[in-house]
Amino acid sequence: MKKPEKKCEHTIKAMCIESDGSFNCPQCGMSISPDDVNDDNYQIMDTKVVNDELAELVIACGKCGCIIKLTGFQQGFDA
């Protein structure tokens, strides 16, 4: 995985992600999908769980190394 030349960090809310869970890296446009079976497209860096539910997922883009924080997973349960 390539490391970004400048610090690259983006936050994406879960409700902005396609229904199949895919989205594009905000930095380089690489397609990132939970269906990817290897670490070529992204790598999971960290997870945050609150009350046994995923609250935040931090990944790094496999192409440019940009850190992407996915948030708002629990909001769907409150609506």
Rosetta blueprint (number, residue, H / E / L):
1 M L
2 K L
3 K L
4 P L
5 E L
6 K L
7 K L
8 C L
9 E E
10 H E
11 T E
12 I E
13 K E
14 A H
15 M H
16 C H
17 I L
18 E L
19 S L
20 D L
21 G L
22 S L
23 F E
24 N E
25 C L
26 P L
27 Q L
28 C L
29 G L
30 M L
31 S E
32 I E
33 S L
34 P L
35 D L
36 D L
37 V L
38 N L
39 D L
40 D L
41 N L
42 Y E
43 Q E
44 I E
45 M E
46 D E
47 T E
48 K E
49 V E
50 V E
51 N L
52 D L
53 E E
54 L E
55 A E
56 E E
57 L E
58 V E
59 I E
60 A E
61 C E
62 G L
63 K L
64 C L
65 G L
66 C L
67 I E
68 I E
69 K E
70 L E
71 T E
72 G L
73 F L
74 Q L
75 Q H
76 G H
77 F H
78 D H
79 A L
